[in-house]
């Protein structure tokens, strides 16, 4: 659920998040917002601080009295102090505006994973091919191959965008978002090794190079 | 206060008394009284004593007071507060000047406070403005993100640079504020360094600069957000003045005997030796800034101000043509002692 009073941001966030596989609800009336949030029990609340009627801190406190649903505070106030207040009130995370959308997605994912760990198994499956990021390995026809941190990230990124071209820049940014600050050469080396490992497992040609554009997983 | 200086101011008093005494003695001698010459000289001496005693009494009193004033003034850090520390004198001219000094001091403080308030108001306004403008920037970014093509990607980049200029304005306002609006606590260097790198990932990757950030699992005392801003500025500079090929930025931590050091080094175009001492000055752009035409001369200045406020030091080394290294030193013992 998105609790945000700016209509444009609300709408665009909805579009953005739905496109990334989340269902969104964005209430427009803030008078009974607290009971509304509590009664509709969303999987996660994105909460703005500057709101009409009640401010976000108040809403956060009231929700925490009754529920521990995952809650991310989104605000343009960005001092340590604001972060501290939000965390003390029981928010699971704190994102400052104007957020990098990729970072926002990553935060949402982390908070959701933490909250619903049991119910959601973190595996990417496609037929006999299974990627297991938590073990840093993939399985094919029951045989498991271990991968390095960089390799598993590259594989995951390509898998998530299966069927479409991923540029080298995009791949690098994906890796950087996980604190793996690889450069161009390293990416090439990692790519070669990953392909070799896939080949050895009997998966040759799943990653194709499109000259001047990037890579694609088929 | 020397006796000669004091007597110098009493020349007319001394001359007039000496003259009157001389005339009196001369008249007495001419009248030739019963006691003869001895009596006349006796009268003269009495006269001199009567004239000198109050003079010396006054000298002692004033010397005591003015010496107190001078030594107090010399020891005072904020010279404009002198009227607050001196006692009220017990002689007339002193009282007059004391009253004037007090009033003038008060007016001066009022004036200072007026400007402090104005500045504080201005800072508050900037802070509010920055938060307001972040909302339209956020929505613009989302709009661009949801309709990705060449044009909106390029708009996204421009929005990023608008954001970084706005951030600079915010921190400039904060760096000048008298209020303490930061929290110094133990933080790991990893968090702000990674955040600053990620924030600039688009530019770094676009410029083909390789980044290494190692051995950063080190804790220091600082405000995470402020440190992130400083690192942001340093990385932006490294990108701006990077060499064309094989450019790198290295961010590393070093342990010193009683401090910890964070070094951001690059192999960029470097800074001329004669300009190096001035790079942290306000508005200094240097040859590089002028040649590349993108410098405001504010980034490093704000960094220095923020460092000063947090009690950490920042310095730079550079060699023209081969690179620059900026080091931030976090004192350890002194900080941990305070906390």
Contacts between the chains, C-beta under 8 A, distances in Angstrom:
chain1	res1	chain2	res2	distance
A	6	B	135	5.6
A	6	B	139	6.4
A	8	B	139	4.1
A	8	B	142	7.8
A	8	B	143	7.3
A	9	B	135	6.9
A	9	B	138	5.7
A	9	B	139	4.5
A	9	B	142	6.3
A	12	B	139	6.1
A	12	B	142	3.6
A	12	B	143	5.5
A	12	B	145	7.7
A	12	B	146	5.6
A	13	B	142	6.2
A	15	B	142	8.0
A	15	B	146	4.9
A	16	B	142	5.9
A	16	B	145	6.1
A	16	B	146	5.5
A	19	B	146	7.3
A	50	B	131	7.9
A	76	B	130	7.8
A	76	B	131	4.3
A	76	B	132	7.8
A	76	B	134	3.8
A	76	B	135	6.3
A	76	B	138	7.5
A	77	B	131	6.0
A	78	B	225	6.4
A	79	B	181	6.4
A	79	B	182	7.4
A	79	B	183	7.8
A	79	B	225	6.1
A	80	B	182	6.6
A	80	B	183	4.2
A	80	B	185	7.8
A	80	B	223	5.6
A	80	B	224	6.0
A	80	B	225	5.4
A	81	B	181	7.3
A	81	B	183	6.1
A	84	B	183	7.0
A	97	B	134	4.6
A	97	B	135	6.7
A	97	B	137	7.6
A	97	B	138	4.5
A	98	B	134	5.4
A	98	B	137	4.4
A	98	B	138	4.0
A	98	B	141	5.3
A	98	B	159	7.5
A	98	B	163	5.9
A	99	B	138	6.8
A	99	B	141	8.0
A	100	B	198	7.6
A	100	B	199	7.5
A	101	B	141	7.1
A	101	B	142	6.9
A	101	B	145	4.9
A	103	B	198	7.1
A	169	B	205	5.3
A	169	B	206	7.1
A	172	B	201	7.8
A	172	B	205	5.0
A	173	B	201	5.4
A	173	B	202	7.2
A	173	B	205	6.2
A	176	B	197	7.0
A	176	B	198	6.1
A	176	B	201	4.6
A	176	B	205	7.3
A	177	B	198	6.4
A	177	B	201	7.6
A	179	B	194	5.2
A	179	B	213	8.0
A	181	B	197	6.2
A	181	B	210	7.8
A	181	B	211	4.3
A	181	B	212	6.7
A	181	B	213	5.9
A	183	B	208	7.7
A	183	B	209	7.8
A	183	B	210	3.1
A	183	B	211	7.2
A	183	B	248	7.8
A	184	B	208	6.1
A	184	B	210	7.3
A	185	B	210	7.7
A	186	B	210	7.9
